[in-house]
Structures are given as structure tokens and as C-alpha cells.
Amino acid sequence: MVGLLDCPSLHTLDIQDNQLDDPELLDHVFSKMENLTVLFTKGNEFFRHIPNYRKRMINRCVNLDYLNDRPVFPDERRLAEAFCIGDKAAEKEERKQIRSEEAEKR
């Protein structure tokens, strides 16, 4: 998998059902793929070993626009970043901030 880093222009990756089980893939491969915007990982075991997998993937893969079965929206990215910085309390505060900003727009 580390060989993927030799393909810096790679932006879409489908590794579904490849029986990958190393949770280090997040930090050692995916987070280093700067142009990665679409990632499909279903059918692998590695994500079961990463607590709060979706939030952590969104936080570590800064350009990810689509993960598995759904897009990554800007608000979800903000919440994931807050969660990874300060856990659920920070995520809750960020959610309040997003609601406040939406209310101001209206």
C-alpha cells in the first residue's frame, strides 16, 4: 500500500474487499495522499480498528470529498476536526457554532 505514495496525482482510490487489516494505513498512507478526494474502503477490516473511523479519516485526509457511501460536507469536516482536537465536547461546541452561523445567515 505504501507504493500508492509514488502516485501523487492519484485522487480516487477504491480498495473495497481487499482484506486489509492494518489500521496504520490511515497515518502511513491515506493521510499522506495529498490529492486523495474519493476513497472507498468497505469490506476491509482495518477501519474496524480505528475508533470513530469516519471522523478520523475526514480529519486526516484533508482533501477528501467522498468517503465510502456518502459525500463529505463542509459542516461534517468542521465537526470531525473539532472532534479530533477535543473529543465530543469540542464537536458539540462546533455544532452550536454552525447553528449560530446558519441562524445569522437567515
GUVEXGU-794943 format. One line per 2 residues: number of its first residue (from 1); for each residue x, y, z of N, C-alpha, C. Coordinates in steps of 0.2 Angstrom, whole numbers. Example, Ala and Ser with C-alpha at 12.3 -4.5 7.8 and 13.67 -1.06 7.14 Angstrom:
2
1> 66/-28/39/62/-22/39/66/-16/39  64/-11/35/68/-5/36/64/0/39
END
This chain:
106
1> 4/-6/0/0/0/0/4/6/0  10/6/3/14/12/3/16/14/-4
3> 16/10/-9/18/11/-15/13/16/-18  7/17/-15/2/22/-18/5/29/-17
5> 10/30/-12/13/37/-11/17/39/-17  19/34/-22/23/35/-28/18/38/-33
7> 12/38/-32/7/41/-37/4/47/-34  7/53/-34/5/59/-31/-1/62/-34
9> -3/60/-40/-9/63/-43/-15/59/-42  -14/53/-39/-20/49/-38/-25/52/-33
11> -31/53/-36/-36/56/-32/-42/52/-30  -43/46/-34/-49/42/-32/-46/35/-31
13> -48/32/-25/-45/25/-24/-51/21/-21  -51/15/-24/-56/10/-22/-52/4/-20
15> -52/3/-14/-49/-3/-11/-54/-8/-7  -60/-8/-10/-65/-12/-7/-64/-19/-7
17> -65/-23/-2/-65/-30/-2/-58/-33/-3  -53/-29/0/-46/-32/-1/-43/-35/5
19> -47/-36/10/-45/-39/16/-39/-36/20  -39/-29/19/-34/-25/23/-35/-25/30
21> -31/-26/34/-32/-26/41/-28/-21/46  -23/-17/43/-18/-13/46/-21/-6/47
23> -23/-4/54/-25/2/55/-20/8/54  -14/6/53/-9/11/52/-9/14/45
25> -13/11/40/-14/13/34/-17/21/34  -21/22/39/-23/29/39/-17/34/40
27> -13/33/45/-7/38/46/-2/37/41  0/31/39/6/30/35/4/30/27
29> -2/30/25/-3/30/18/-9/35/16  -15/34/18/-20/39/16/-19/46/18
31> -17/47/24/-16/54/26/-11/58/22  -6/54/19/-1/57/15/-2/58/8
33> -8/56/6/-10/56/-1/-14/63/-2  -10/68/-3/-12/75/-3/-18/76/-8
35> -18/73/-14/-24/74/-19/-29/69/-18  -30/65/-13/-35/60/-12/-42/63/-11
37> -46/63/-15/-53/66/-14/-59/61/-14  -58/55/-16/-63/50/-16/-60/43/-13
39> -63/40/-8/-60/34/-5/-65/29/-4  -65/23/-6/-69/18/-5/-65/12/-1
41> -68/11/5/-64/6/9/-68/0/12  -74/0/10/-79/-6/13/-76/-13/11
43> -78/-17/16/-75/-24/15/-68/-25/18  -65/-21/21/-59/-22/24/-60/-21/32
45> -55/-24/35/-55/-25/42/-52/-19/46  -47/-15/42/-43/-10/46/-47/-5/49
47> -53/-3/46/-57/3/49/-60/1/55  -61/-6/56/-64/-8/62/-60/-7/68
49> -53/-6/67/-48/-5/72/-47/2/74  -50/7/70/-49/14/71/-56/17/74
51> -55/19/80/-61/22/84/-63/28/80  -70/29/79/-73/35/76/-69/36/69
53> -70/30/65/-66/29/59/-68/35/54  -74/37/53/-76/42/48/-73/48/50
55> -74/50/56/-72/57/58/-64/57/58  -61/52/59/-53/52/59/-51/52/52
57> -54/49/47/-52/49/40/-53/56/37  -59/59/39/-60/65/36/-55/70/39
59> -54/70/45/-49/74/48/-42/74/45  -40/67/44/-33/66/42/-32/67/35
61> -37/66/31/-37/66/23/-40/73/22  -36/78/21/-39/85/21/-43/87/15
63> -41/83/9/-45/85/3/-50/80/1  -52/75/6/-57/70/5/-64/73/4
65> -67/72/-2/-74/75/-3/-79/69/-3  -77/63/-3/-81/57/-3/-78/51/0
67> -82/49/5/-79/43/9/-84/37/9  -83/32/6/-87/26/5/-94/28/2
69> -99/28/6/-106/28/3/-109/35/3  -105/40/5/-108/47/5/-102/53/5
71> -105/58/3/-100/64/2/-98/67/9  -93/70/9/-90/74/15/-92/81/14
73> -97/84/18/-99/91/18/-95/95/22  -94/101/21/-90/106/25/-92/106/32
75> -98/106/34/-100/105/41/-98/99/44  -98/93/41/-96/87/43/-88/87/44
77> -85/91/40/-77/91/41/-76/96/47  -79/101/48/-78/105/54/-80/101/60
79> -85/97/60/-86/93/66/-81/88/67  -79/85/62/-74/80/63/-67/83/65
81> -65/88/63/-59/92/65/-60/94/72  -66/96/74/-67/98/81/-66/92/86
83> -69/86/84/-69/80/87/-62/78/88  -58/78/83/-51/75/84/-47/80/88
85> -49/86/89/-45/91/93/-47/90/100  -54/89/102/-56/90/108/-62/85/110
87> -62/80/106/-67/74/108/-74/77/107  -79/74/110/-86/75/109/-88/82/112
89> -85/85/117/-86/91/119/-85/97/114  -79/96/111/-77/101/106/-82/100/100
91> -84/94/98/-88/93/92/-95/97/94  -97/96/100/-104/99/102/-103/106/102
93> -98/109/104/-97/117/103/-97/119/96  -94/115/92/-93/117/85/-100/116/81
95> -104/111/84/-111/111/81/-115/117/83  -114/119/89/-118/125/91/-116/131/87
97> -109/132/85/-106/137/81/-109/137/74  -110/131/71/-113/130/65/-120/132/65
99> -124/130/70/-131/133/70/-131/140/71  -127/143/75/-127/150/76/-126/154/69
101> -121/151/66/-119/154/59/-125/154/54  -128/148/54/-134/147/50/-140/152/52
103> -141/153/58/-146/157/61/-144/164/58  -138/166/59/-136/173/57/-137/174/49
105> -136/169/45/-137/170/38/-145/171/36  -149/168/40/-156/168/39/-158/175/41
END
